[in-house]
Amino acid sequence: MGIRNITFIVLLSLGGIAYGQDRVNPDTFADFKVSVDSLDPSQFHDIEYRGEYVEAISWKDKAGEHYLLLTETGEEESDEEGYRNAFVWGHHYLKTEAGLKKIWTFTDFVDDCPLDIVAEFIKPAVRITDLDKDGHAEIWLVYQLACSGDISPSELHIVMYKAHSDRLEMKGERRLLLPDGEEIGGIYVLDAEFEGLPEIFSQYAIWLWDRHVTEDPL
C-alpha cells in the first residue's frame, strides 16, 4: 500500500467515519434533477484548460446559463526522476453579456508517485441538482485517486459545489471484492458542514457513494 493510502486511512480513523445511515430510494431524488445539455469540447475553444476532455455540460438556473468542463491529464512526468503526477480538473463558467465568467476552478491530484497512479473521474462524473429547491443548482463531481503497487482500494471523492463557491466533500475508499469473497475498503467521511444543510444533501451524497463505491471484481 502506498504512503498516500496509509496516511489517508489514518485520517479517516481520526475524522469520524459515517456508518449505518439509512439508504434512500433513488426515486426520492427524481424531482430534484436539473435538466442538462451535453456540449462538445470545441465550444470551449476560447478557454485555456489542461488535460483531455472528459465531460462538458450546460444548464440554467436563477443565476443564468452555466457551463461546466471536466478534464484529466493522465500520467505526467514529475520533477523527480522515476515519479509521476496525475490531475483532474473542473471549470465552471456563467454566461454573461461580456462572455463566459469563471465561477470556480476545481483540481485534485496525485503527485510524486513511483507506483501505479490514477486520477480520473468516474462516469457519469457530474450531476446537477436543486435539492433545497431554491432555484440555484448544486454541482456534484465523482472521481478517484490512487498511488499503489499492490491490491488496495483507491480513494473515492464526491465533491459538491453549492451557491457557486461553497464546497463540501465526501471522501473515503472504494470497496474491493477479492477473489475469496473478502471485501476491503468502503469506508467514508462526510464534511461536518453537511450537518448544517437539510438532510436530503447527506442522503444524496450517500446515494452517490453507494452507486460508485464498489470497484470491478479482481
Contacts in CASP RR format, 6 or more apart in sequence:
PFRMAT RR
TARGET T0000
AUTHOR 0000-0000-0000
METHOD contacts of the structure
MODEL  1
MGIRNITFIVLLSLGGIAYGQDRVNPDTFADFKVSVDSLDPSQFHDIEYR
GEYVEAISWKDKAGEHYLLLTETGEEESDEEGYRNAFVWGHHYLKTEAGL
KKIWTFTDFVDDCPLDIVAEFIKPAVRITDLDKDGHAEIWLVYQLACSGD
ISPSELHIVMYKAHSDRLEMKGERRLLLPDGEEIGGIYVLDAEFEGLPEI
FSQYAIWLWDRHVTEDPL
1 148 0 8 1.000
1 149 0 8 1.000
1 150 0 8 1.000
1 152 0 8 1.000
2 115 0 8 1.000
2 147 0 8 1.000
2 148 0 8 1.000
2 149 0 8 1.000
2 150 0 8 1.000
2 152 0 8 1.000
3 147 0 8 1.000
4 110 0 8 1.000
4 113 0 8 1.000
4 145 0 8 1.000
4 147 0 8 1.000
5 146 0 8 1.000
5 147 0 8 1.000
5 148 0 8 1.000
5 152 0 8 1.000
5 153 0 8 1.000
5 155 0 8 1.000
8 155 0 8 1.000
8 172 0 8 1.000
8 173 0 8 1.000
9 173 0 8 1.000
12 172 0 8 1.000
12 173 0 8 1.000
12 187 0 8 1.000
12 188 0 8 1.000
12 189 0 8 1.000
15 189 0 8 1.000
16 189 0 8 1.000
17 187 0 8 1.000
17 188 0 8 1.000
17 189 0 8 1.000
18 188 0 8 1.000
18 189 0 8 1.000
18 190 0 8 1.000
18 206 0 8 1.000
19 187 0 8 1.000
21 202 0 8 1.000
21 203 0 8 1.000
21 206 0 8 1.000
22 203 0 8 1.000
23 206 0 8 1.000
23 207 0 8 1.000
23 210 0 8 1.000
24 203 0 8 1.000
24 206 0 8 1.000
24 207 0 8 1.000
26 207 0 8 1.000
28 200 0 8 1.000
28 203 0 8 1.000
29 129 0 8 1.000
29 131 0 8 1.000
29 200 0 8 1.000
29 204 0 8 1.000
29 207 0 8 1.000
32 129 0 8 1.000
32 130 0 8 1.000
32 131 0 8 1.000
32 133 0 8 1.000
32 200 0 8 1.000
32 204 0 8 1.000
33 127 0 8 1.000
33 128 0 8 1.000
33 129 0 8 1.000
34 59 0 8 1.000
34 61 0 8 1.000
34 128 0 8 1.000
34 129 0 8 1.000
34 130 0 8 1.000
34 137 0 8 1.000
35 59 0 8 1.000
36 57 0 8 1.000
36 58 0 8 1.000
36 59 0 8 1.000
36 128 0 8 1.000
37 57 0 8 1.000
37 58 0 8 1.000
37 59 0 8 1.000
38 56 0 8 1.000
38 57 0 8 1.000
39 56 0 8 1.000
39 57 0 8 1.000
39 58 0 8 1.000
39 67 0 8 1.000
39 69 0 8 1.000
40 56 0 8 1.000
41 53 0 8 1.000
41 56 0 8 1.000
41 69 0 8 1.000
43 56 0 8 1.000
43 67 0 8 1.000
44 56 0 8 1.000
44 67 0 8 1.000
44 69 0 8 1.000
44 91 0 8 1.000
46 100 0 8 1.000
47 69 0 8 1.000
47 91 0 8 1.000
47 93 0 8 1.000
47 100 0 8 1.000
49 69 0 8 1.000
49 71 0 8 1.000
49 89 0 8 1.000
49 91 0 8 1.000
50 71 0 8 1.000
50 73 0 8 1.000
50 87 0 8 1.000
50 89 0 8 1.000
51 71 0 8 1.000
51 72 0 8 1.000
51 73 0 8 1.000
51 74 0 8 1.000
51 87 0 8 1.000
51 89 0 8 1.000
52 71 0 8 1.000
52 72 0 8 1.000
52 73 0 8 1.000
52 74 0 8 1.000
53 69 0 8 1.000
53 70 0 8 1.000
53 71 0 8 1.000
54 70 0 8 1.000
54 71 0 8 1.000
54 72 0 8 1.000
54 121 0 8 1.000
54 123 0 8 1.000
54 125 0 8 1.000
55 68 0 8 1.000
55 69 0 8 1.000
55 70 0 8 1.000
55 121 0 8 1.000
55 123 0 8 1.000
55 124 0 8 1.000
55 125 0 8 1.000
55 126 0 8 1.000
56 67 0 8 1.000
56 68 0 8 1.000
56 69 0 8 1.000
56 70 0 8 1.000
57 67 0 8 1.000
57 68 0 8 1.000
57 126 0 8 1.000
57 128 0 8 1.000
58 65 0 8 1.000
58 66 0 8 1.000
58 67 0 8 1.000
58 68 0 8 1.000
59 65 0 8 1.000
59 66 0 8 1.000
59 128 0 8 1.000
59 137 0 8 1.000
60 66 0 8 1.000
61 130 0 8 1.000
61 135 0 8 1.000
61 136 0 8 1.000
61 137 0 8 1.000
62 134 0 8 1.000
62 135 0 8 1.000
62 136 0 8 1.000
63 94 0 8 1.000
63 136 0 8 1.000
63 164 0 8 1.000
64 94 0 8 1.000
64 95 0 8 1.000
65 94 0 8 1.000
65 95 0 8 1.000
66 92 0 8 1.000
66 93 0 8 1.000
66 94 0 8 1.000
66 95 0 8 1.000
66 103 0 8 1.000
66 137 0 8 1.000
67 92 0 8 1.000
67 93 0 8 1.000
67 94 0 8 1.000
67 95 0 8 1.000
67 100 0 8 1.000
68 90 0 8 1.000
68 91 0 8 1.000
68 92 0 8 1.000
68 93 0 8 1.000
68 126 0 8 1.000
68 139 0 8 1.000
69 90 0 8 1.000
69 91 0 8 1.000
69 93 0 8 1.000
70 88 0 8 1.000
70 89 0 8 1.000
70 90 0 8 1.000
70 91 0 8 1.000
70 121 0 8 1.000
70 125 0 8 1.000
70 126 0 8 1.000
70 141 0 8 1.000
71 88 0 8 1.000
71 89 0 8 1.000
71 90 0 8 1.000
71 91 0 8 1.000
72 86 0 8 1.000
72 87 0 8 1.000
72 88 0 8 1.000
72 89 0 8 1.000
72 119 0 8 1.000
72 120 0 8 1.000
72 121 0 8 1.000
73 85 0 8 1.000
73 86 0 8 1.000
73 87 0 8 1.000
73 88 0 8 1.000
73 89 0 8 1.000
73 119 0 8 1.000
74 86 0 8 1.000
74 87 0 8 1.000
74 119 0 8 1.000
74 120 0 8 1.000
75 84 0 8 1.000
75 85 0 8 1.000
75 86 0 8 1.000
75 117 0 8 1.000
76 84 0 8 1.000
76 85 0 8 1.000
76 86 0 8 1.000
76 87 0 8 1.000
77 83 0 8 1.000
77 84 0 8 1.000
77 85 0 8 1.000
78 84 0 8 1.000
78 85 0 8 1.000
78 111 0 8 1.000
78 112 0 8 1.000
78 113 0 8 1.000
80 112 0 8 1.000
82 114 0 8 1.000
83 112 0 8 1.000
83 113 0 8 1.000
83 114 0 8 1.000
84 113 0 8 1.000
84 114 0 8 1.000
84 117 0 8 1.000
85 109 0 8 1.000
85 110 0 8 1.000
85 111 0 8 1.000
85 112 0 8 1.000
85 113 0 8 1.000
85 117 0 8 1.000
86 109 0 8 1.000
86 110 0 8 1.000
86 113 0 8 1.000
86 117 0 8 1.000
86 118 0 8 1.000
86 119 0 8 1.000
86 120 0 8 1.000
87 107 0 8 1.000
87 108 0 8 1.000
87 109 0 8 1.000
87 119 0 8 1.000
88 107 0 8 1.000
88 108 0 8 1.000
88 109 0 8 1.000
88 119 0 8 1.000
88 120 0 8 1.000
88 121 0 8 1.000
88 143 0 8 1.000
89 105 0 8 1.000
89 106 0 8 1.000
89 107 0 8 1.000
90 105 0 8 1.000
90 106 0 8 1.000
90 107 0 8 1.000
90 141 0 8 1.000
91 102 0 8 1.000
91 105 0 8 1.000
91 106 0 8 1.000
92 102 0 8 1.000
92 103 0 8 1.000
92 104 0 8 1.000
92 105 0 8 1.000
92 106 0 8 1.000
92 139 0 8 1.000
92 161 0 8 1.000
92 164 0 8 1.000
93 100 0 8 1.000
93 101 0 8 1.000
93 102 0 8 1.000
93 103 0 8 1.000
94 100 0 8 1.000
94 101 0 8 1.000
94 103 0 8 1.000
94 164 0 8 1.000
95 101 0 8 1.000
103 164 0 8 1.000
103 165 0 8 1.000
104 161 0 8 1.000
104 164 0 8 1.000
104 165 0 8 1.000
104 167 0 8 1.000
106 141 0 8 1.000
106 159 0 8 1.000
106 161 0 8 1.000
106 167 0 8 1.000
108 119 0 8 1.000
108 143 0 8 1.000
108 145 0 8 1.000
108 157 0 8 1.000
109 119 0 8 1.000
109 145 0 8 1.000
110 117 0 8 1.000
110 118 0 8 1.000
110 119 0 8 1.000
110 145 0 8 1.000
110 146 0 8 1.000
110 147 0 8 1.000
113 147 0 8 1.000
115 147 0 8 1.000
115 148 0 8 1.000
115 149 0 8 1.000
116 146 0 8 1.000
116 147 0 8 1.000
116 148 0 8 1.000
116 149 0 8 1.000
117 146 0 8 1.000
117 147 0 8 1.000
118 144 0 8 1.000
118 145 0 8 1.000
118 146 0 8 1.000
118 147 0 8 1.000
118 154 0 8 1.000
119 143 0 8 1.000
119 144 0 8 1.000
119 145 0 8 1.000
119 146 0 8 1.000
120 143 0 8 1.000
120 144 0 8 1.000
121 141 0 8 1.000
121 142 0 8 1.000
121 143 0 8 1.000
122 142 0 8 1.000
122 143 0 8 1.000
122 144 0 8 1.000
122 156 0 8 1.000
122 212 0 8 1.000
124 142 0 8 1.000
125 141 0 8 1.000
125 142 0 8 1.000
125 143 0 8 1.000
126 139 0 8 1.000
126 140 0 8 1.000
126 141 0 8 1.000
126 142 0 8 1.000
127 139 0 8 1.000
127 140 0 8 1.000
127 208 0 8 1.000
128 137 0 8 1.000
128 138 0 8 1.000
128 139 0 8 1.000
128 140 0 8 1.000
129 137 0 8 1.000
129 138 0 8 1.000
129 140 0 8 1.000
129 204 0 8 1.000
130 136 0 8 1.000
130 137 0 8 1.000
130 138 0 8 1.000
131 138 0 8 1.000
131 198 0 8 1.000
131 200 0 8 1.000
131 201 0 8 1.000
131 204 0 8 1.000
132 197 0 8 1.000
132 198 0 8 1.000
132 200 0 8 1.000
132 201 0 8 1.000
136 162 0 8 1.000
136 163 0 8 1.000
136 164 0 8 1.000
138 160 0 8 1.000
138 161 0 8 1.000
138 162 0 8 1.000
138 201 0 8 1.000
139 160 0 8 1.000
139 161 0 8 1.000
140 158 0 8 1.000
140 159 0 8 1.000
140 160 0 8 1.000
140 204 0 8 1.000
140 205 0 8 1.000
140 208 0 8 1.000
141 157 0 8 1.000
141 158 0 8 1.000
141 159 0 8 1.000
141 160 0 8 1.000
141 161 0 8 1.000
142 156 0 8 1.000
142 157 0 8 1.000
142 158 0 8 1.000
142 208 0 8 1.000
142 212 0 8 1.000
143 157 0 8 1.000
143 159 0 8 1.000
144 154 0 8 1.000
144 155 0 8 1.000
144 156 0 8 1.000
144 157 0 8 1.000
144 174 0 8 1.000
145 154 0 8 1.000
145 155 0 8 1.000
145 157 0 8 1.000
146 152 0 8 1.000
146 154 0 8 1.000
146 155 0 8 1.000
148 154 0 8 1.000
151 176 0 8 1.000
151 178 0 8 1.000
151 218 0 8 1.000
152 176 0 8 1.000
152 184 0 8 1.000
153 173 0 8 1.000
153 174 0 8 1.000
153 175 0 8 1.000
153 176 0 8 1.000
153 184 0 8 1.000
153 185 0 8 1.000
153 186 0 8 1.000
153 215 0 8 1.000
154 173 0 8 1.000
154 174 0 8 1.000
154 215 0 8 1.000
155 171 0 8 1.000
155 172 0 8 1.000
155 173 0 8 1.000
155 174 0 8 1.000
156 171 0 8 1.000
156 172 0 8 1.000
156 173 0 8 1.000
156 174 0 8 1.000
156 186 0 8 1.000
156 188 0 8 1.000
156 209 0 8 1.000
156 212 0 8 1.000
156 213 0 8 1.000
157 169 0 8 1.000
157 170 0 8 1.000
157 171 0 8 1.000
157 172 0 8 1.000
158 169 0 8 1.000
158 170 0 8 1.000
158 171 0 8 1.000
158 205 0 8 1.000
158 208 0 8 1.000
158 209 0 8 1.000
158 212 0 8 1.000
159 167 0 8 1.000
159 168 0 8 1.000
159 169 0 8 1.000
159 170 0 8 1.000
160 167 0 8 1.000
160 168 0 8 1.000
160 169 0 8 1.000
160 170 0 8 1.000
160 201 0 8 1.000
160 205 0 8 1.000
161 167 0 8 1.000
162 168 0 8 1.000
162 197 0 8 1.000
168 191 0 8 1.000
168 193 0 8 1.000
168 194 0 8 1.000
168 197 0 8 1.000
168 201 0 8 1.000
169 191 0 8 1.000
170 188 0 8 1.000
170 189 0 8 1.000
170 190 0 8 1.000
170 191 0 8 1.000
170 194 0 8 1.000
170 205 0 8 1.000
170 206 0 8 1.000
170 208 0 8 1.000
170 209 0 8 1.000
171 188 0 8 1.000
171 189 0 8 1.000
172 186 0 8 1.000
172 187 0 8 1.000
172 188 0 8 1.000
172 189 0 8 1.000
173 185 0 8 1.000
173 186 0 8 1.000
173 187 0 8 1.000
173 188 0 8 1.000
174 185 0 8 1.000
174 186 0 8 1.000
174 212 0 8 1.000
174 213 0 8 1.000
174 214 0 8 1.000
174 215 0 8 1.000
175 183 0 8 1.000
175 184 0 8 1.000
175 185 0 8 1.000
175 186 0 8 1.000
175 213 0 8 1.000
175 214 0 8 1.000
175 215 0 8 1.000
176 183 0 8 1.000
176 184 0 8 1.000
176 185 0 8 1.000
176 215 0 8 1.000
176 218 0 8 1.000
177 183 0 8 1.000
177 214 0 8 1.000
177 215 0 8 1.000
177 217 0 8 1.000
177 218 0 8 1.000
178 184 0 8 1.000
178 218 0 8 1.000
179 217 0 8 1.000
179 218 0 8 1.000
186 213 0 8 1.000
188 209 0 8 1.000
188 213 0 8 1.000
190 202 0 8 1.000
190 205 0 8 1.000
194 201 0 8 1.000
194 202 0 8 1.000
194 205 0 8 1.000
195 202 0 8 1.000
END
